Amino acid sequence: MRPLRAFPLDGSPESLDDLVLALTAALDGSGPAIVPGASSVPADEVPDEVAVVISTSGSTGRPKHVMLSAAALTASARATEERLGGPARWTLALPLDHVAGVQVVLRALLAGAPPVLQDVREGFRPAGFARATGRLPHGARRYTSLVPTQLGRILDSVDGPGSAALYALAGYDAVLIGGAALPPALRERAEAAGIRVVTTYGMSETCGGCVYDGLPLAGVEAHVAPDGRLSLAGPVLATGYLGDPALTAEAFVDGRFVTGDLGRWVDGRLVVLGRADDMIVTGGEKVAPAAVERVLAAQPGVAAACVVGVPDPEWGQAVAAAIVPTGAGPDLDGLRAAVRAAEGRAAVPRRMRLVPELPLRGVGKPDRAAVAVLLDRVGDAPIR
């Protein structure tokens, strides 16, 4: 067993410097394992192979402490480097206490230098991203990792003071986008602007992203069970949950991590349909919110969409959608027709509401509970 150390972080450059030293020592075994962003530890010791513990409440609110070994973290970082085309300099614009932020630090260190930090203590600003990018060595290969909200803000800044960020982002050799589903329209805008987008899927239990653009990284296996439940295997898997052997046994089965997500294979690529717990049962039919969201987000006038189930006296649950409009906004009847054609009649939203933005949690995931409360109160109604 080895000691476990809480590692508070404030997002400052000095905080990153401290994390680099602590992470290096944790990985090579010369220092204790660390819990980034924590002021206290859930236990005094962890197994010898564990280097980092990521504490997260997840989507259920139940605290989990994910144990990540040095070998798993390194395997993940190396597989990312291989997929993207080789080592590069990194810009960090994500929280340091999230697995995605830790992995940016590790990938950068393995490539030979710490990442360049964008200070986001007062929020993400496109102009700040441009300044951070400017600190990268001229001519160096470069990568970064963002959430869809950050990408959208950069694209929206084209006519404002942050317009330099769009030029900066287009200069990256790869821009990883994860943390939440990337709306098709947003990806199209990004690619039209010359941004090399790579969507990622993963979680703390897989050391972050392990499926890129629907294809598992080297050594990673993705399996979709007959009931649609998605499981993952490979050298990137966590050791388990600290202090919770029952949850570990439930989630890590026969060398696989059984996710809470549903998936399917389409043309050889994995499509994630969202969490099994989010599945909507309406009139006896099962509807995957993520599938409906993809259809809605691909329609004209839609910037983003979040689909949830709300109580309904006749159908048990009704499919409801919060939609962020763009331009002149969408035709609601046209949206319903598109969903009906793609996913069937049961998937058609019975309630839709236009909202200026989706409520978010964590590093950019839609807050489905907040959306459900919003949509349970009204039918089709725009917010002016």
Secondary structure, DSSP 4 states (H G I P E B T S, - for coil): -EEEEEE---SSHHHHHHHHHHHHHHHHTSS-EEEET-SS-S-SEE-TTEEEEEEE-TTT---EEEEEEHHHHHHHHHHHHHHHTS--EEEE-S-TTSHHHHHHHHHHHHTTSPPEEP--TT---HHHHHHHHTTSPTT--EEEEE-HHHHHHHHHTTTSTTHHHHHHHHT-SEEEE-SS---HHHHHHHHHTT--EEEEEEEGGGTEEEEETTEEPTT-EEEE-TT-EEEEESTT---EETT-HHHHHHHEETTEEEEEEEEEEETTEEEEEEEGGG-EEETTEEE-HHHHHHHHHTSTTEEEEEEEEEEETTTEEEEEEEEEE-TT---HHHHHHHHHHHH-GGGS-SEEEE-SS--EETTTEE-HHHHHHHHHH-SS----
